[in-house]
Amino acid sequence: MNVANYIAITFPSCSANEGFARAAAAAFAAQLDPTLEELGDIKTAVSEAVTNAIVHAYPDTIGKIALKAKILEGDVLELTVRDWGRGIADVEKAREPLFTTGGEERSGMGFTIMESFMDTLRVTSKEGQGTKVVMRRRIAKRGRR
Amino acid sequence: MDIRTKLEEQTLTIQLCGELDHHGAKGLMERMDALMERDLPRKTILDLEQLRFMDSSGIAVILRAKRRMEALGGNLVVVNIPKQAARVLDTAGLGRYVKLI
């Protein structure tokens, strides 16, 4: 698939960067002229993916997180959130609604929300090596809506 | 994240302003716990009108506030839910557990 445009950002896994990451993704996605609802969905999905990396990949340390956003042909936005942290032992279990190892301030709904708000979600992980979350969402052109 | 509060006839209103994510969730939970323990309300109204963004961290905040209110023998109501926050709460099916208006 041809890439029309992309950005790549890396940042440390400080929780203060959750807001920065979703704002950066939304600013990049704006060139596809999304609706407010689509922008809200994109921000929410990125917030969930980045928070997962901060809470689960690097629970006792600060590590590196990479956010990539691409515009693919057909007005498809692809978002990738990558970490090099602890990894997920059982990805299928982690994707189940309400499953969490994150303590009382987490709800276990992160992957469910990413899945519901985006068209596709792919999660690959290796224990001790990190996790990659790739999400895609097609942004319909206004005239076609 | 800022909050504004009002206590009237044993009803505590907590208005959330700004963006609610994991970064602010823990501090917000602690502030809300302290308010409920201080004021001992019969009812708490969580007003989301000024909330610009909420992710799944908000679900945990609301469920904790509901448990706290139940422990006090009172109840929790969530009002003025913006569209983006409503999408998150609907996806979690939170309406089955908490009164959302």
gemmi code that builds the backbone of each chain (N, CA, C; Angstrom):
import gemmi

chains = {
    "A": [
        ("MET", (0.831, -1.203, 0.000), (0.000, 0.000, 0.000), (0.871, 1.261, 0.000)),
        ("ASN", (0.603, 2.187, -0.909), (1.408, 3.417, -0.967), (1.155, 4.295, 0.256)),
        ("VAL", (2.227, 4.930, 0.723), (2.098, 5.853, 1.856), (2.112, 7.288, 1.318)),
        ("ALA", (1.046, 8.027, 1.577), (0.953, 9.394, 1.063), (1.689, 10.381, 1.963)),
        ("ASN", (1.692, 10.096, 3.249), (2.355, 10.991, 4.208), (2.543, 10.220, 5.516)),
        ("TYR", (3.494, 10.611, 6.313), (3.681, 9.933, 7.605), (4.381, 10.837, 8.601)),
        ("ILE", (4.259, 10.488, 9.861), (5.074, 11.099, 10.915), (5.570, 9.985, 11.827)),
        ("ALA", (6.662, 10.222, 12.510), (7.172, 9.274, 13.505), (7.696, 10.090, 14.681)),
        ("ILE", (7.230, 9.747, 15.853), (7.615, 10.483, 17.064), (8.038, 9.455, 18.110)),
        ("THR", (9.102, 9.729, 18.835), (9.420, 8.891, 19.996), (9.431, 9.774, 21.242)),
        ("PHE", (9.004, 9.171, 22.334), (8.946, 9.931, 23.587), (9.079, 8.962, 24.758)),
        ("PRO", (9.502, 9.453, 25.921), (9.601, 8.581, 27.094), (8.215, 8.244, 27.652)),
        ("SER", (8.139, 7.138, 28.380), (6.843, 6.636, 28.858), (6.377, 7.361, 30.124)),
        ("CYS", (6.376, 8.698, 30.071), (5.835, 9.505, 31.177), (4.354, 9.715, 30.898)),
        ("SER", (3.530, 9.622, 31.936), (2.085, 9.730, 31.702), (1.694, 11.106, 31.164)),
        ("ALA", (2.527, 12.126, 31.409), (2.226, 13.460, 30.870), (2.199, 13.439, 29.344)),
        ("ASN", (2.833, 12.432, 28.720), (2.878, 12.376, 27.252), (1.623, 11.754, 26.639)),
        ("GLU", (0.710, 11.244, 27.448), (-0.533, 10.673, 26.897), (-1.303, 11.738, 26.118)),
        ("GLY", (-1.441, 12.903, 26.703), (-2.164, 13.995, 26.044), (-1.448, 14.481, 24.801)),
        ("PHE", (-0.115, 14.535, 24.882), (0.677, 14.962, 23.722), (0.490, 13.992, 22.559)),
        ("ALA", (0.555, 12.679, 22.853), (0.475, 11.672, 21.788), (-0.867, 11.738, 21.067)),
        ("ARG", (-1.967, 11.860, 21.815), (-3.273, 11.865, 21.130), (-3.488, 13.172, 20.373)),
        ("ALA", (-2.935, 14.272, 20.905), (-3.058, 15.552, 20.194), (-2.236, 15.521, 18.904)),
        ("ALA", (-1.045, 14.913, 18.945), (-0.199, 14.817, 17.749), (-0.888, 13.968, 16.681)),
        ("ALA", (-1.468, 12.841, 17.093), (-2.159, 11.960, 16.133), (-3.351, 12.697, 15.519)),
        ("ALA", (-4.083, 13.434, 16.340), (-5.263, 14.154, 15.843), (-4.838, 15.267, 14.881)),
        ("ALA", (-3.739, 15.962, 15.199), (-3.262, 17.046, 14.331), (-2.835, 16.488, 12.976)),
        ("PHE", (-2.179, 15.313, 12.985), (-1.767, 14.690, 11.722), (-2.990, 14.236, 10.918)),
        ("ALA", (-3.960, 13.633, 11.629), (-5.164, 13.110, 10.957), (-6.018, 14.226, 10.365)),
        ("ALA", (-5.844, 15.457, 10.861), (-6.702, 16.569, 10.429), (-6.643, 16.799, 8.928)),
        ("GLN", (-5.505, 16.420, 8.277), (-5.398, 16.643, 6.820), (-6.355, 15.756, 6.027)),
        ("LEU", (-6.926, 14.739, 6.669), (-7.939, 13.905, 5.999), (-9.343, 14.482, 6.186)),
        ("ASP", (-9.421, 15.618, 6.848), (-10.691, 16.313, 7.079), (-11.726, 15.421, 7.803)),
        ("PRO", (-11.317, 14.836, 8.926), (-12.255, 13.972, 9.657), (-13.354, 14.787, 10.341)),
        ("THR", (-14.445, 14.114, 10.677), (-15.483, 14.757, 11.493), (-14.972, 14.836, 12.932)),
        ("LEU", (-15.671, 15.611, 13.763), (-15.297, 15.695, 15.176), (-15.373, 14.330, 15.846)),
        ("GLU", (-16.384, 13.548, 15.437), (-16.543, 12.211, 16.034), (-15.374, 11.302, 15.643)),
        ("GLU", (-14.962, 11.376, 14.363), (-13.817, 10.565, 13.929), (-12.548, 10.997, 14.669)),
        ("LEU", (-12.369, 12.302, 14.831), (-11.199, 12.788, 15.569), (-11.216, 12.299, 17.018)),
        ("GLY", (-12.391, 12.326, 17.618), (-12.543, 11.830, 18.990), (-12.185, 10.360, 19.088)),
        ("ASP", (-12.606, 9.582, 18.104), (-12.292, 8.145, 18.095), (-10.780, 7.913, 17.971)),
        ("ILE", (-10.138, 8.691, 17.093), (-8.688, 8.548, 16.880), (-7.938, 8.907, 18.168)),
        ("LYS", (-8.318, 10.016, 18.784), (-7.659, 10.435, 20.024), (-7.842, 9.389, 21.123)),
        ("THR", (-9.042, 8.831, 21.201), (-9.312, 7.847, 22.257), (-8.466, 6.586, 22.042)),
        ("ALA", (-8.430, 6.108, 20.790), (-7.681, 4.872, 20.504), (-6.195, 5.070, 20.794)),
        ("VAL", (-5.638, 6.226, 20.403), (-4.211, 6.487, 20.664), (-3.957, 6.596, 22.162)),
        ("SER", (-4.858, 7.265, 22.870), (-4.711, 7.401, 24.314), (-4.654, 6.036, 24.992)),
        ("GLU", (-5.530, 5.125, 24.543), (-5.553, 3.769, 25.129), (-4.250, 3.029, 24.843)),
        ("ALA", (-3.791, 3.096, 23.594), (-2.586, 2.336, 23.218), (-1.352, 2.867, 23.962)),
        ("VAL", (-1.233, 4.198, 24.033), (-0.069, 4.793, 24.702), (-0.128, 4.524, 26.212)),
        ("THR", (-1.325, 4.612, 26.786), (-1.460, 4.335, 28.224), (-1.084, 2.890, 28.533)),
        ("ASN", (-1.508, 1.960, 27.672), (-1.113, 0.557, 27.862), (0.405, 0.419, 27.910)),
        ("ALA", (1.082, 1.096, 26.994), (2.551, 1.006, 26.950), (3.155, 1.580, 28.236)),
        ("ILE", (2.623, 2.713, 28.680), (3.160, 3.359, 29.888), (2.941, 2.479, 31.123)),
        ("VAL", (1.721, 1.927, 31.247), (1.363, 1.179, 32.461), (1.941, -0.237, 32.441)),
        ("HIS", (1.832, -0.910, 31.289), (2.150, -2.340, 31.261), (3.547, -2.665, 30.721)),
        ("ALA", (4.006, -1.889, 29.730), (5.309, -2.230, 29.141), (6.448, -1.839, 30.083)),
        ("TYR", (6.279, -0.695, 30.732), (7.354, -0.178, 31.594), (6.792, 0.124, 32.994)),
        ("PRO", (6.371, -0.910, 33.750), (5.707, -0.639, 35.027), (6.610, 0.030, 36.068)),
        ("ASP", (7.909, -0.278, 36.049), (8.781, 0.259, 37.111), (9.886, 1.145, 36.569)),
        ("THR", (9.785, 1.494, 35.312), (10.873, 2.265, 34.710), (10.312, 3.168, 33.612)),
        ("ILE", (11.141, 4.060, 33.128), (10.736, 4.892, 31.991), (11.436, 4.337, 30.746)),
        ("GLY", (10.658, 3.995, 29.740), (11.226, 3.447, 28.509), (10.790, 4.260, 27.307)),
        ("LYS", (11.122, 3.744, 26.116), (10.842, 4.495, 24.893), (9.539, 4.002, 24.245)),
        ("ILE", (8.736, 4.955, 23.782), (7.514, 4.639, 23.033), (7.612, 5.344, 21.684)),
        ("ALA", (7.239, 4.650, 20.626), (7.221, 5.262, 19.287), (5.787, 5.317, 18.777)),
        ("LEU", (5.412, 6.462, 18.292), (4.097, 6.635, 17.654), (4.345, 6.967, 16.190)),
        ("LYS", (3.748, 6.151, 15.324), (3.834, 6.450, 13.891), (2.432, 6.622, 13.367)),
        ("ALA", (2.253, 7.592, 12.505), (0.962, 7.776, 11.848), (1.226, 7.869, 10.358)),
        ("LYS", (0.430, 7.128, 9.584), (0.613, 7.130, 8.125), (-0.730, 7.350, 7.474)),
        ("ILE", (-0.685, 8.020, 6.322), (-1.885, 8.079, 5.487), (-1.637, 7.166, 4.302)),
        ("LEU", (-2.450, 6.135, 4.202), (-2.311, 5.160, 3.121), (-3.308, 5.492, 2.018)),
        ("GLU", (-3.123, 4.890, 0.863), (-4.054, 5.196, -0.237), (-5.478, 4.806, 0.164)),
        ("GLY", (-6.431, 5.565, -0.338), (-7.828, 5.316, 0.012), (-8.223, 6.034, 1.296)),
        ("ASP", (-7.454, 7.070, 1.673), (-7.747, 7.859, 2.880), (-7.816, 6.993, 4.141)),
        ("VAL", (-6.887, 6.056, 4.231), (-6.811, 5.207, 5.427), (-5.716, 5.746, 6.341)),
        ("LEU", (-6.079, 5.992, 7.589), (-5.114, 6.425, 8.597), (-4.613, 5.181, 9.330)),
        ("GLU", (-3.301, 5.010, 9.360), (-2.717, 3.885, 10.110), (-1.914, 4.437, 11.267)),
        ("LEU", (-2.191, 3.962, 12.463), (-1.491, 4.409, 13.668), (-0.762, 3.226, 14.290)),
        ("THR", (0.503, 3.407, 14.587), (1.287, 2.340, 15.216), (1.859, 2.862, 16.532)),
        ("VAL", (1.629, 2.119, 17.593), (2.233, 2.448, 18.890), (3.123, 1.265, 19.275)),
        ("ARG", (4.417, 1.553, 19.444), (5.396, 0.492, 19.657), (6.148, 0.768, 20.951)),
        ("ASP", (6.402, -0.292, 21.717), (7.292, -0.140, 22.876), (8.290, -1.285, 22.888)),
        ("TRP", (9.302, -1.151, 23.703), (10.346, -2.172, 23.805), (10.400, -2.674, 25.254)),
        ("GLY", (9.216, -2.786, 25.840), (9.121, -3.133, 27.257), (8.920, -4.621, 27.514)),
        ("ARG", (8.134, -4.889, 28.541), (7.987, -6.230, 29.097), (7.318, -7.229, 28.156)),
        ("GLY", (6.451, -6.731, 27.287), (5.716, -7.633, 26.393), (4.504, -8.236, 27.079)),
        ("ILE", (3.626, -8.832, 26.265), (2.387, -9.419, 26.785), (2.487, -10.943, 26.612)),
        ("ALA", (2.310, -11.677, 27.709), (2.451, -13.136, 27.655), (1.343, -13.755, 26.809)),
        ("ASP", (0.116, -13.264, 26.972), (-1.035, -13.861, 26.281), (-1.866, -12.725, 25.669)),
        ("VAL", (-1.624, -12.437, 24.398), (-2.284, -11.297, 23.752), (-3.800, -11.508, 23.701)),
        ("GLU", (-4.219, -12.740, 23.400), (-5.671, -12.995, 23.303), (-6.366, -12.674, 24.621)),
        ("LYS", (-5.753, -13.083, 25.728), (-6.342, -12.818, 27.044), (-6.353, -11.315, 27.341)),
        ("ALA", (-5.248, -10.647, 26.987), (-5.153, -9.199, 27.238), (-6.230, -8.437, 26.472)),
        ("ARG", (-6.666, -8.971, 25.330), (-7.670, -8.272, 24.513), (-9.088, -8.501, 25.018)),
        ("GLU", (-9.269, -9.432, 25.965), (-10.620, -9.675, 26.491), (-11.116, -8.465, 27.278)),
        ("PRO", (-12.410, -8.091, 27.120), (-12.952, -6.969, 27.899), (-12.809, -7.216, 29.398)),
        ("LEU", (-12.480, -6.190, 30.131), (-12.379, -6.174, 31.593), (-11.140, -6.882, 32.147)),
        ("PHE", (-10.303, -7.473, 31.242), (-9.069, -8.073, 31.746), (-8.057, -6.965, 31.987)),
        ("THR", (-7.528, -6.895, 33.188), (-6.460, -5.917, 33.447), (-5.532, -6.407, 34.545)),
        ("THR", (-4.277, -6.001, 34.429), (-3.316, -6.240, 35.506), (-2.832, -4.879, 36.005)),
        ("GLY", (-3.587, -3.840, 35.646), (-3.100, -2.466, 35.853), (-3.533, -1.778, 37.122)),
        ("GLY", (-4.247, -2.447, 38.006), (-4.626, -1.791, 39.258), (-5.932, -1.038, 39.161)),
        ("GLU", (-6.261, -0.334, 40.247), (-7.616, 0.219, 40.394), (-7.920, 1.356, 39.427)),
        ("GLU", (-6.880, 2.049, 38.923), (-7.210, 3.161, 38.019), (-7.328, 2.721, 36.561)),
        ("ARG", (-7.260, 1.414, 36.314), (-7.474, 0.900, 34.966), (-8.772, 0.109, 34.922)),
        ("SER", (-9.409, 0.076, 33.735), (-10.717, -0.572, 33.645), (-10.678, -1.882, 32.863)),
        ("GLY", (-9.581, -2.154, 32.156), (-9.531, -3.363, 31.340), (-10.299, -3.228, 30.034)),
        ("MET", (-10.619, -1.999, 29.647), (-11.407, -1.787, 28.430), (-10.582, -1.201, 27.287)),
        ("GLY", (-9.287, -1.045, 27.471), (-8.440, -0.365, 26.479), (-8.502, -1.006, 25.097)),
        ("PHE", (-8.228, -2.305, 25.019), (-8.218, -2.972, 23.708), (-9.623, -3.016, 23.105)),
        ("THR", (-10.634, -3.189, 23.950), (-12.016, -3.228, 23.453), (-12.367, -1.894, 22.792)),
        ("ILE", (-11.926, -0.802, 23.415), (-12.202, 0.525, 22.846), (-11.423, 0.734, 21.546)),
        ("MET", (-10.156, 0.348, 21.536), (-9.370, 0.476, 20.287), (-10.054, -0.305, 19.166)),
        ("GLU", (-10.510, -1.516, 19.483), (-11.166, -2.382, 18.493), (-12.470, -1.752, 17.993)),
        ("SER", (-13.246, -1.172, 18.912), (-14.550, -0.603, 18.540), (-14.400, 0.703, 17.772)),
        ("PHE", (-13.378, 1.494, 18.106), (-13.268, 2.841, 17.541), (-12.495, 2.871, 16.228)),
        ("MET", (-11.739, 1.806, 15.937), (-10.963, 1.770, 14.700), (-11.513, 0.632, 13.821)),
        ("ASP", (-11.147, 0.639, 12.524), (-11.640, -0.415, 11.626), (-10.909, -1.733, 11.869)),
        ("THR", (-9.595, -1.651, 12.080), (-8.823, -2.878, 12.345), (-7.831, -2.619, 13.480)),
        ("LEU", (-7.497, -3.682, 14.195), (-6.509, -3.614, 15.290), (-5.656, -4.874, 15.238)),
        ("ARG", (-4.332, -4.691, 15.170), (-3.429, -5.846, 15.183), (-2.445, -5.655, 16.330)),
        ("VAL", (-2.330, -6.665, 17.168), (-1.417, -6.571, 18.321), (-0.406, -7.703, 18.220)),
        ("THR", (0.884, -7.358, 18.182), (1.916, -8.390, 18.226), (2.825, -8.089, 19.404)),
        ("SER", (3.230, -9.143, 20.102), (4.019, -8.926, 21.313), (4.931, -10.114, 21.576)),
        ("LYS", (6.065, -9.851, 22.166), (6.979, -10.906, 22.572), (7.463, -10.570, 23.968)),
        ("GLU", (7.344, -11.532, 24.859), (7.762, -11.267, 26.245), (9.234, -10.840, 26.294)),
        ("GLY", (9.478, -9.770, 26.998), (10.845, -9.265, 27.152), (11.317, -8.404, 25.994)),
        ("GLN", (10.515, -8.342, 24.915), (10.968, -7.576, 23.737), (10.054, -6.417, 23.375)),
        ("GLY", (8.809, -6.485, 23.811), (7.926, -5.346, 23.556), (6.669, -5.696, 22.781)),
        ("THR", (5.900, -4.652, 22.498), (4.567, -4.812, 21.905), (4.384, -3.801, 20.780)),
        ("LYS", (3.697, -4.236, 19.732), (3.357, -3.319, 18.633), (1.856, -3.387, 18.390)),
        ("VAL", (1.227, -2.227, 18.412), (-0.214, -2.118, 18.165), (-0.398, -1.325, 16.868)),
        ("VAL", (-1.067, -1.928, 15.897), (-1.305, -1.242, 14.616), (-2.814, -1.129, 14.408)),
        ("MET", (-3.270, 0.111, 14.231), (-4.719, 0.353, 14.071), (-4.947, 1.108, 12.770)),
        ("ARG", (-6.042, 0.780, 12.096), (-6.368, 1.509, 10.863), (-7.798, 2.012, 10.918)),
        ("ARG", (-7.986, 3.181, 10.326), (-9.349, 3.733, 10.245), (-9.462, 4.502, 8.931)),
        ("ARG", (-10.449, 4.151, 8.140), (-10.678, 4.881, 6.888), (-11.497, 6.118, 7.199)),
        ("ILE", (-11.045, 7.248, 6.695), (-11.751, 8.514, 6.898), (-12.469, 8.843, 5.578)),
        ("ALA", (-13.792, 8.762, 5.589), (-14.555, 8.986, 4.361), (-14.465, 10.452, 3.946)),
        ("LYS", (-14.345, 10.671, 2.628), (-14.342, 12.062, 2.143), (-15.704, 12.680, 2.390)),
        ("ARG", (-15.718, 13.978, 2.736), (-16.967, 14.648, 3.124), (-18.074, 14.473, 2.081)),
        ("GLY", (-17.698, 14.607, 0.785), (-18.698, 14.534, -0.279), (-19.371, 13.178, -0.349)),
        ("ARG", (-18.634, 12.135, 0.107), (-19.156, 10.769, 0.031), (-19.949, 10.379, 1.259)),
        ("ARG", (-19.953, 11.292, 2.274), (-20.646, 10.933, 3.509), (-22.143, 11.046, 3.369)),
    ],
    "B": [
        ("MET", (-6.123, 18.316, 35.382), (-7.583, 18.336, 35.343), (-8.119, 19.114, 36.530)),
        ("ASP", (-9.007, 20.067, 36.250), (-9.603, 20.881, 37.314), (-10.958, 20.306, 37.711)),
        ("ILE", (-11.318, 20.525, 38.978), (-12.683, 20.174, 39.377), (-13.309, 21.357, 40.110)),
        ("ARG", (-14.640, 21.451, 39.986), (-15.386, 22.449, 40.760), (-16.426, 21.679, 41.553)),
        ("THR", (-16.597, 22.090, 42.796), (-17.528, 21.329, 43.631), (-18.556, 22.240, 44.292)),
        ("LYS", (-19.687, 21.615, 44.637), (-20.766, 22.352, 45.307), (-21.492, 21.353, 46.206)),
        ("LEU", (-21.788, 21.758, 47.433), (-22.552, 20.889, 48.336), (-23.832, 21.610, 48.729)),
        ("GLU", (-24.952, 20.991, 48.410), (-26.252, 21.593, 48.702), (-27.195, 20.515, 49.201)),
        ("GLU", (-27.690, 20.677, 50.405), (-28.646, 19.723, 50.983), (-28.204, 18.268, 50.791)),
        ("GLN", (-27.005, 17.977, 51.212), (-26.425, 16.629, 51.172), (-26.250, 16.068, 49.762)),
        ("THR", (-26.307, 16.952, 48.759), (-25.976, 16.539, 47.395), (-24.673, 17.219, 46.995)),
        ("LEU", (-23.692, 16.377, 46.690), (-22.377, 16.887, 46.285), (-22.293, 16.870, 44.764)),
        ("THR", (-22.042, 18.025, 44.171), (-21.853, 18.077, 42.721), (-20.374, 18.277, 42.437)),
        ("ILE", (-19.830, 17.393, 41.607), (-18.418, 17.505, 41.214), (-18.391, 17.709, 39.708)),
        ("GLN", (-17.890, 18.863, 39.278), (-17.803, 19.145, 37.855), (-16.361, 18.909, 37.399)),
        ("LEU", (-16.195, 18.045, 36.387), (-14.857, 17.764, 35.866), (-14.583, 18.670, 34.677)),
        ("CYS", (-13.413, 19.320, 34.671), (-13.084, 20.259, 33.587), (-11.752, 19.845, 32.951)),
        ("GLY", (-11.732, 19.779, 31.620), (-10.474, 19.467, 30.925), (-10.466, 18.073, 30.357)),
        ("GLU", (-9.317, 17.390, 30.453), (-9.156, 16.069, 29.848), (-8.898, 15.039, 30.951)),
        ("LEU", (-9.630, 13.940, 30.881), (-9.481, 12.879, 31.882), (-8.823, 11.665, 31.234)),
        ("ASP", (-7.581, 11.409, 31.630), (-6.867, 10.220, 31.154), (-6.133, 9.590, 32.333)),
        ("HIS", (-5.310, 8.590, 32.032), (-4.590, 7.879, 33.091), (-3.684, 8.827, 33.885)),
        ("HIS", (-3.137, 9.844, 33.193), (-2.221, 10.794, 33.845), (-2.886, 11.492, 35.041)),
        ("GLY", (-4.180, 11.826, 34.878), (-4.843, 12.557, 35.956), (-5.784, 11.722, 36.800)),
        ("ALA", (-5.991, 10.446, 36.403), (-7.057, 9.649, 37.032), (-6.804, 9.379, 38.521)),
        ("LYS", (-5.574, 9.013, 38.850), (-5.301, 8.623, 40.242), (-5.508, 9.812, 41.185)),
        ("GLY", (-4.974, 10.958, 40.800), (-5.129, 12.166, 41.616), (-6.582, 12.558, 41.754)),
        ("LEU", (-7.333, 12.415, 40.658), (-8.758, 12.760, 40.684), (-9.520, 11.833, 41.632)),
        ("MET", (-9.207, 10.531, 41.567), (-9.869, 9.567, 42.467), (-9.622, 9.950, 43.927)),
        ("GLU", (-8.388, 10.301, 44.230), (-8.045, 10.639, 45.616), (-8.784, 11.906, 46.075)),
        ("ARG", (-8.877, 12.901, 45.162), (-9.584, 14.131, 45.527), (-11.067, 13.868, 45.725)),
        ("MET", (-11.649, 13.024, 44.859), (-13.070, 12.720, 44.991), (-13.350, 11.916, 46.254)),
        ("ASP", (-12.472, 10.954, 46.555), (-12.612, 10.177, 47.799), (-12.635, 11.118, 49.003)),
        ("ALA", (-11.684, 12.061, 49.015), (-11.545, 12.980, 50.159), (-12.797, 13.849, 50.297)),
        ("LEU", (-13.331, 14.311, 49.169), (-14.545, 15.142, 49.211), (-15.732, 14.370, 49.777)),
        ("MET", (-15.896, 13.133, 49.310), (-17.033, 12.326, 49.772), (-16.902, 12.005, 51.258)),
        ("GLU", (-15.673, 11.704, 51.684), (-15.475, 11.392, 53.101), (-15.678, 12.617, 53.989)),
        ("ARG", (-15.340, 13.789, 53.471), (-15.503, 15.024, 54.242), (-16.978, 15.433, 54.317)),
        ("ASP", (-17.665, 15.383, 53.159), (-19.028, 15.924, 53.082), (-20.118, 14.895, 53.386)),
        ("LEU", (-19.778, 13.611, 53.302), (-20.742, 12.516, 53.530), (-22.087, 12.774, 52.819)),
        ("PRO", (-22.053, 12.962, 51.504), (-23.300, 13.281, 50.786), (-24.226, 12.068, 50.675)),
        ("ARG", (-25.515, 12.324, 50.510), (-26.479, 11.261, 50.232), (-26.458, 10.941, 48.737)),
        ("LYS", (-26.108, 11.976, 47.969), (-26.069, 11.795, 46.522), (-24.875, 12.574, 45.979)),
        ("THR", (-24.171, 11.968, 44.990), (-23.117, 12.713, 44.299), (-23.475, 12.808, 42.820)),
        ("ILE", (-23.411, 14.029, 42.295), (-23.645, 14.248, 40.871), (-22.295, 14.539, 40.228)),
        ("LEU", (-21.920, 13.698, 39.265), (-20.682, 13.916, 38.520), (-21.067, 14.603, 37.210)),
        ("ASP", (-20.693, 15.875, 37.087), (-21.106, 16.675, 35.931), (-19.949, 16.741, 34.919)),
        ("LEU", (-20.193, 16.190, 33.718), (-19.117, 16.088, 32.719), (-19.210, 17.164, 31.624)),
        ("GLU", (-20.040, 18.146, 31.823), (-20.274, 19.132, 30.750), (-18.987, 19.800, 30.255)),
        ("GLN", (-18.062, 20.068, 31.159), (-16.823, 20.765, 30.785), (-15.666, 19.814, 30.473)),
        ("LEU", (-15.997, 18.528, 30.278), (-14.946, 17.543, 29.996), (-14.679, 17.518, 28.491)),
        ("ARG", (-13.456, 17.842, 28.097), (-13.136, 17.916, 26.662), (-12.733, 16.562, 26.093)),
        ("PHE", (-12.254, 15.647, 26.953), (-11.811, 14.328, 26.494), (-11.830, 13.359, 27.663)),
        ("MET", (-12.199, 12.112, 27.361), (-12.119, 11.067, 28.386), (-11.788, 9.738, 27.711)),
        ("ASP", (-10.831, 8.991, 28.254), (-10.596, 7.633, 27.750), (-11.060, 6.640, 28.805)),
        ("SER", (-10.630, 5.377, 28.707), (-11.182, 4.354, 29.605), (-10.806, 4.605, 31.068)),
        ("SER", (-9.858, 5.491, 31.328), (-9.541, 5.846, 32.720), (-10.781, 6.412, 33.414)),
        ("GLY", (-11.626, 7.087, 32.647), (-12.854, 7.652, 33.209), (-13.805, 6.588, 33.727)),
        ("ILE", (-13.788, 5.413, 33.079), (-14.649, 4.305, 33.526), (-14.255, 3.909, 34.947)),
        ("ALA", (-12.935, 3.776, 35.161), (-12.438, 3.386, 36.488), (-12.783, 4.455, 37.522)),
        ("VAL", (-12.673, 5.725, 37.132), (-12.987, 6.827, 38.058), (-14.463, 6.768, 38.463)),
        ("ILE", (-15.350, 6.572, 37.485), (-16.795, 6.542, 37.763), (-17.158, 5.326, 38.626)),
        ("LEU", (-16.576, 4.164, 38.299), (-16.904, 2.958, 39.080), (-16.417, 3.091, 40.520)),
        ("ARG", (-15.269, 3.708, 40.697), (-14.764, 3.893, 42.067), (-15.679, 4.851, 42.854)),
        ("ALA", (-16.110, 5.933, 42.185), (-16.997, 6.893, 42.859), (-18.319, 6.215, 43.233)),
        ("LYS", (-18.800, 5.340, 42.354), (-20.046, 4.623, 42.644), (-19.870, 3.721, 43.881)),
        ("ARG", (-18.745, 3.000, 43.936), (-18.497, 2.118, 45.094), (-18.404, 2.931, 46.381)),
        ("ARG", (-17.728, 4.084, 46.310), (-17.593, 4.947, 47.499), (-18.962, 5.424, 47.979)),
        ("MET", (-19.802, 5.827, 47.026), (-21.123, 6.331, 47.399), (-21.971, 5.209, 47.987)),
        ("GLU", (-21.852, 4.013, 47.414), (-22.606, 2.873, 47.966), (-22.155, 2.574, 49.386)),
        ("ALA", (-20.852, 2.684, 49.637), (-20.327, 2.433, 50.984), (-20.876, 3.466, 51.977)),
        ("LEU", (-21.192, 4.661, 51.471), (-21.757, 5.714, 52.337), (-23.282, 5.622, 52.414)),
        ("GLY", (-23.844, 4.638, 51.707), (-25.300, 4.487, 51.708), (-25.997, 5.471, 50.780)),
        ("GLY", (-25.259, 6.055, 49.858), (-25.850, 7.015, 48.915), (-25.762, 6.506, 47.482)),
        ("ASN", (-25.977, 7.412, 46.535), (-25.868, 6.983, 45.138), (-25.157, 8.021, 44.280)),
        ("LEU", (-24.771, 7.565, 43.075), (-24.017, 8.407, 42.144), (-24.798, 8.543, 40.845)),
        ("VAL", (-24.811, 9.769, 40.327), (-25.428, 10.024, 39.024), (-24.404, 10.769, 38.168)),
        ("VAL", (-24.302, 10.389, 36.888), (-23.393, 11.079, 35.967), (-24.237, 11.860, 34.968)),
        ("VAL", (-23.999, 13.166, 34.849), (-24.865, 14.004, 34.006), (-24.061, 14.805, 32.973)),
        ("ASN", (-24.767, 15.325, 31.976), (-24.184, 16.192, 30.926), (-22.976, 15.551, 30.255)),
        ("ILE", (-23.176, 14.334, 29.747), (-22.048, 13.569, 29.194), (-21.811, 13.999, 27.741)),
        ("PRO", (-20.621, 14.528, 27.427), (-20.337, 14.906, 26.035), (-20.297, 13.659, 25.135)),
        ("LYS", (-20.464, 13.886, 23.831), (-20.540, 12.778, 22.864), (-19.350, 11.813, 22.928)),
        ("GLN", (-18.140, 12.389, 22.978), (-16.943, 11.534, 22.951), (-16.896, 10.655, 24.200)),
        ("ALA", (-17.198, 11.228, 25.343), (-17.198, 10.447, 26.588), (-18.325, 9.407, 26.554)),
        ("ALA", (-19.456, 9.774, 25.967), (-20.590, 8.840, 25.892), (-20.217, 7.617, 25.059)),
        ("ARG", (-19.429, 7.816, 23.990), (-18.996, 6.674, 23.150), (-18.169, 5.699, 23.990)),
        ("VAL", (-17.286, 6.251, 24.830), (-16.431, 5.405, 25.680), (-17.288, 4.647, 26.697)),
        ("LEU", (-18.216, 5.356, 27.347), (-19.042, 4.730, 28.389), (-19.987, 3.689, 27.783)),
        ("ASP", (-20.533, 3.979, 26.590), (-21.427, 3.028, 25.920), (-20.674, 1.760, 25.531)),
        ("THR", (-19.442, 1.927, 25.041), (-18.650, 0.760, 24.631), (-18.427, -0.169, 25.820)),
        ("ALA", (-18.270, 0.417, 26.988), (-18.055, -0.383, 28.207), (-19.378, -0.875, 28.808)),
        ("GLY", (-20.497, -0.433, 28.251), (-21.803, -0.828, 28.806), (-22.008, -0.306, 30.218)),
        ("LEU", (-21.463, 0.864, 30.514), (-21.481, 1.367, 31.891), (-22.888, 1.722, 32.378)),
        ("GLY", (-23.778, 1.983, 31.420), (-25.157, 2.316, 31.779), (-25.857, 1.224, 32.575)),
        ("ARG", (-25.335, -0.002, 32.511), (-25.930, -1.106, 33.289), (-25.615, -0.977, 34.772)),
        ("TYR", (-24.542, -0.245, 35.088), (-24.084, -0.180, 36.487), (-24.281, 1.176, 37.148)),
        ("VAL", (-24.283, 2.225, 36.312), (-24.323, 3.589, 36.858), (-25.410, 4.366, 36.146)),
        ("LYS", (-26.093, 5.241, 36.885), (-27.130, 6.077, 36.273), (-26.474, 7.192, 35.457)),
        ("LEU", (-26.666, 7.127, 34.132), (-26.085, 8.133, 33.229), (-27.234, 8.960, 32.663)),
        ("ILE", (-27.151, 10.276, 32.813), (-28.240, 11.137, 32.325), (-27.703, 12.103, 31.263)),
    ],
}
model = gemmi.Model(1)
for chain_id, residues in chains.items():
    chain = gemmi.Chain(chain_id)
    for i, (resn, *xyz) in enumerate(residues, 1):
        res = gemmi.Residue()
        res.name, res.seqid = resn, gemmi.SeqId(i, " ")
        for name, pos in zip(("N", "CA", "C"), xyz):
            atom = gemmi.Atom()
            atom.name, atom.element = name, gemmi.Element(name[0])
            atom.pos, atom.b_iso = gemmi.Position(*pos), 0.0
            res.add_atom(atom)
        chain.add_residue(res)
    model.add_chain(chain)
structure = gemmi.Structure()
structure.add_model(model)
structure.setup_entities()
